[in-house]
Amino acid sequence: MKTIKDKSFGGERPLFESHNLRLESVTITEGESGLKECSNIECDNCRFEGKYPLWHVDYSRITRCYFAPGSRSAIWYSDDMEMSDTVIDAPKLFREMKNLTLRNVTINDADETFWRIDGLHITGLTLIDGTYPFMFSRNIEIDGLVSDSKYVFQYVKDVVIRNAKITTKDAFWETENVTVYDSEIDGEYLGWHSKNLRLVNCHIKGTQPLCYCNDLVLENCTFGDDADLAFEYSTVEADIVGRIHSVKNPSSGIIVADEIGEIILDDNIKAPADCLIRERM
């Protein structure tokens, strides 16, 4: 493998069609497509400033790097990538990829990032600002997430999340086969139109959570005082610790809580309208 150290590259496609290359303390300055149509690339302690620096780059490892705001849309169509100990200040990263692994990464402008990723493995991720991260991605495993981005995890499939703190709105809309463990989710309209959403040991905050869900499961979950009007038109099996403010028109299943503030069953309830709702004895 060839190594390049302590150099800068700018302009159009300066390292186009590079293969078996290691970059150490290299800066990709203003320009476009610094590394494109490349393979077997290692980048350590590098700085990316220009647009689209890593497109169509397969089999890469990125460590201790920095992506400046100007490196927007930095990594697309690049399979089998590992990234660790990296800070990203640019939006719209990670699109149309397979097999992406991240460890200890901070994204300070998480707008429209992680779109259409198949095979995403994350340990330690911070997302700040932005909208719609993770949209249309699948086969995701996350352990350790802090996020205040809006509209997270829409249209995702086959996901397992552990130890997350998510502050958002409209999270997990139209998802399929998602399980969340040991996490806090703070945001209104959680999980609407989801299929097979399972929440285990989670704390849920925000108005009108978990409506229009199919085959929703909650195990040992708690609810904040603002999590009202829950489960409207959902099929649900819920075991809730403590108090839930209000439950409205669930379609079927069973909801058990230590205390239920209000149960609303009105003429708008949808068939089969046979959900068992009770306080724990």
N, C-alpha and C positions, 0 to 999 in steps of 0.2 A: 504493500500500500504506500503510495506517495504521500508525503507530508508537506504542507505549506504553513509557515509560521509568520506571524507579525507582519502581514501585508494587508493592503486594501485593494478592493476591486470595485469599479463602478461602470456606469454605462449600460449598454444592452448585452445581456447574455454573456458576461465575461467568462463564466466557467461552464458554458454549454457543453453537454455530452461528456462530462467528466465521470470517471468511474474509478473505484478503488482509491478514494482520495480522503485524506484526513486534513482538516483545517484546524489550526491552533492559533487563538488570538488573532483571528482574521476579521476584518470589517468589510461588509458588503454595503457600499455607499449608495448615493442616489442613482437611480436608473431602474431597470426592470429585469426580472428573471435572472438573478445572479447565478443560481443553480437550477438548470432545467434539463429534463431528459437525462438524468443522472442515475447512478446506482452505486450501492455500497459506499456511502458517504458518512464520515464522522466529523462533527463540528463540536469543538470544545472551547469554551470561553470566547465565543465569537459574538459579533454585534451585527444585526441586520437592520439597515436603514431604508433601503430602496423597496419598491413594490414587487410583490410576487416572487420572493427570493427562492422558494423551494416548490416548484411545480413539476409533477411527473418525476419525482425522486423516490426510488424504491430502495428498501433496505438501508435505513439511515439511523444514526444515533446522534442525538443532540444533547449536550450536557453543559450546564453553567453558561447558557447563552442569554442574550437580550434581544428582543424584537422591539424596535422603536415604533412610535406612532405611524411613521411613514411606510412601514412594511406591511400595510394592510393586505388582506387576502394572501397571507404569506405562504400557506401550506395547503395546496389542493392536489388531488389526484396522485397522492404519494402513499404507497402501501408499505406495510411492515416498518413502521417508524417507532423508535423509543426516544422519549424526551424526559429529562430530569433536571431538577434544580434550576429552572429557567423562569424568567420574568418576561411577560408579554404585555406591551402597551398598545397594541394594534388590534383593530376589529376584524371580524370575518375570517378567522383562521380555521383550518381543519375542515375541508369539504371533500366529499366524494372519495373517501379513503377506506381501506381495509386494514385491520390489525394495527391499531394505534395504542401505545402504552405510555402513560404519563405518571411521573412520580415527583411530588413536591414542585408543582407548577402554579404560578399566580398569573391570572389574566385580568388586567386592570381595565380593559374595555372589551367585555365579553359579548358584544353585539354580533348576533347571527353566527356564532361559532359552533363547531361540532355538528355540521349539517350532513346528513346522509353518510354517517360513519358506520361501518359494519365490523364489529369487533373492537370495542373500546374498553381498555383496562386502566383504571385510575386509582392511585393511592396518594391522597393528599393534594387537593385542588381547591384554589380560591378563585371565585368568579365575582367580579365587581362591575356593576352597571350593565347596560346592554339589554337586548331583547332576544327571545327565541333561541337560546342555546340548546343544543342537542336535538333539534327538530329533525324528524324522519330518520333518526339513527336507531340501531338495533344491536342486540348482543353486547350489552353494556354491563360492566361490573365496576362499582365504585365503592371505595372504603375511605371515608374522610373527605367531605365536601362542605365548604362554606360558600354560600351564594346569596347575593341580593339582586341578581338579574331577574327581569320580568319574563313571564310566560315560559318557564323552563320545562323541559321534557314533554313537549307536545308531539304527538304522533310517533312516539317511540315504542319499540317492541322488545320483549325478552330482556328485562333489566333487573339487576339486583343492586340495591343501594344500602350502604351501612354507614352509620355515624355521620349523618348529614345535618346541617343547620341551613335551612332554606327559607329565605324571606322573599316573598314574591307575590304574584297573583296569577290566577289561571294556570297553575302548575298541573302537569300530568293529564292534560286534556287529550281525549281520544287515544289513550295508550292501550297497550295489550300485553298481558303477562308481565306485570311489574310488581316487584316486592321491595318494600322499604323497611329496614330494621333500625331500631334504636336511634331515631331521628326526630328533629323538630321541624315542622312545616308550618310556616306562618304566612297565610295569604288567602284571600277570598276566592271562592269558586274552585276549590281544590277538586281535581280528579273528575270533572264532568265528562260524561260519555266514554268512560273507560271500561275496559273488559279485563276481568281477572286481576284487578288491583288488590294487593294484599299489604296491609300496614301492621307491623308487629312492634310493640313497645315504642310507639310513636306519640308525640304530643302535637295536637292539631289546633291551629288558631285561624280565625278569619270567618267571615259570614258565609253561609250557604255552602258548606263543604259537601262533597261526595254525593252529588245529585246526578241522575240519569246514568248511574253505574250499573253494569251487568256483572253479577257474580263478585261483588265486593266482599272482602274479608278484613275485619279488624280484630286483632288479638292484643289484649292487655294495653289498650290505648287510652290516652287522656285527652280531654278537650278544654280549651280555654273558654272563658266566659263569653267571648265574642263569636264563638263558633255556633251560631244559631241556625235554625231552619235546615237541619242536616237531613240527608238521605232522600230528598224528594225524588220520587219515581225510580228509586234504586232497588235492585234485588241484593240483599245484604245479609251477612252473618257478622254481628258485631258484639264483642265483649269489651265494655268500656269501664275503666276504673274511675271512680269518682262521679262527678256530675256532668251531664250534658245539658246545655241551656234549653234546646228545643229540637224536636223531631217532627218532620212534616211529610206526610203522605208517602211513606215508603211503599213500594209495590208488593214485595214479598220477602220472606226470610225471618230472621229473629234478631232483635236488638235488646241486649241486657246491659244495664248500667246500675251503679250504686244509687244514683239519683237522676231522675229526669224532670227537668223544670216544667216543660210543656209538651204535650203530645197533640199535634194538629192533624186531624183526619177529617177532611171535608169532602164536598161533592166532586171535587176535581181529582180525587185519587184514582189511579189507574189499576185495572185488573192485573193480577187476581185479587189485589187488595186484602191479602191475608197475612201480612207481617205480624208476628208476635212481638209486642213491645212491652217490656216489664222491668221493674226495678228488682235488683238482686235481693233475695230473701236472706 
